[in-house]
């Protein structure tokens, strides 16, 4: 033939063919059929068009419930037989349509040769009048097939349709998360990546995972317009697509978490409204509050942690705006360097306005004695004066100091640290005031093992209208490489990263603050220093697989936020996969323009600050996706 062959188990049903799939004979009660256009004459069930091309003449497979079916009748498709998947596994992806009052059950089975089928994915009941993506990963060391079963559970209209079946290399997590069978296949991913873990600790009265209740040591302080509620993923995601489908505790759809929920039955006032999840009275300030949070959407609100005592209120941690569709880890030191009342309450506060849209949720609260711990290769300088094992250089004329944001000289120094974005956070500070020209202050990281490639990340603050001080970063023992950062007109924390190549010996990174003129009224600050394996990407380069790589979205002139997306976010617009990996698991950056965004709303993304080009041209290259009926503009 003049065209290449498709994989036999990949099928879009065009050309009125099941490709490599077949209807099972004898063991089921009726067959899957292929059609186009509406599957039902009443349009009370089934799709109006296929998923592949979205047109009336596009084809899909469906089970017809209008032919005197009986309760528990089944129709089963079976794939071509396949050999073992290998250790990396396979991913079965498809699109399903389950619309109608009489929708039954759709189940995907794995059948090893000579064994009974095992359910891997199942969904029942009305899901809405859309094509939705389903997927499930599997690993098997023998010949096997995939079965797709449609089952009648009601006498009402309930056509189930499927389209665009594909089997690809590489394990994938089940999607949607609530399609997990009650007693199904429980194979694990070939490689399991765990999140941040903490060492075992005595359970405190304030630990809460919301599985049984909202926990007796905490109280929800509601407002008529806004309240925290305990909820499960499937219920929450039906209320708003931004809400998480699964909890953090077990990453299950039937797990519980706490969700910030606006009251949509009454008008939301034109002002910020807050609801608190407040602890009972505590008396030990030297504790670390840990929790996981979810904040996602085109213009999400604010999540904060405060200490309260009578009229006393102290902000300890805050974050604003949407992030990726995942759970994030937070650590908050309750002990303040300034005010520590003998008795206080802790409030986890969500703040919302009429302009906000998205989701804010929390899960898995733990309270640990002592200050929060970070890894040896990561330091936010908030712990104590040991500064994570960093060392002062002996050859400098003055020293870096651990500065408290609320205590330092305002105007030339940052009024918040980078970690907590509050004035109760710490950073390392080198002040130029009362210093002579060319005086230096040296700060050395802990000793690192020799490396064929590492990346030093940090945030720095050097605000100056003229070059009065400079920050120089180099290695000890000396190497041919050094990096110099001058002044900036940006009165904000700036991100940078430096690739380290030192394969022959152990090393330390040296942060050298140098005064360039006598008695300058300026300073240099650094915060959130970390060292990771592997060379850094070039400044500004970002695939968005892990984070924003130093790009920032907090522009005061923006109305909505750039957020990290995965797979299909909305039908009729947006990509089905990212560009980096070309998979539904890959990540990309997107803006969401669904209601209640308005014409003229905009999101802004700011890069890291680049060095001058010194007469050499530079090229900014990126991939963009603009698909839909009402696409706006993209400007650089």
Secondary structure, DSSP 8 states (H G I E B T S, - for coil): --S----TT-B--TTS--TT-EE--SSSSS--EEEES-SSTTSSSS-SS-SSS-STT-EEEEE--SS---TT-EEEEE---B----TT-EEEEEEEEE-STT--EEEEEEEETTS--EEEEEEES---SS-EEEEEEE--SS-EEEEEEEE---SS---EEEEEEEEEES----BSGGG--TT------SS-------------TT-B-SSSSS-TTEEEE-BTTEEEEEEEHHHHHHH-TTS-SS-SSS--TT-EEEEEEE-TTS---SS-EEEEEEE--B---SEEEEEEEEEEEEE--EEEEEEEETTEEEEEEEEES---SS-EEEEEE---SS---SSBEEEEEEEE-TT-EEEEEEEEEEEEESS----TTEE-S-S-TTGGG-EE-TTSSS--EEEETTTS-BTTB-SS-TTTSSTT-EEEEEE-TT--TT-EEEEE---B--EEEEEEEEEEE-B-SS--EEEEEEEES--S-EEEE--BS--S-EEEEEEEEE-SS-BEEEEEEEE-STT-S-EEEEEEEEEEES----TT----SSS-TT-B---TT-SS--EEEES--BTTBS-SS-SSS-STTSEEEE----TT--TT-----B-------TT------------STT------
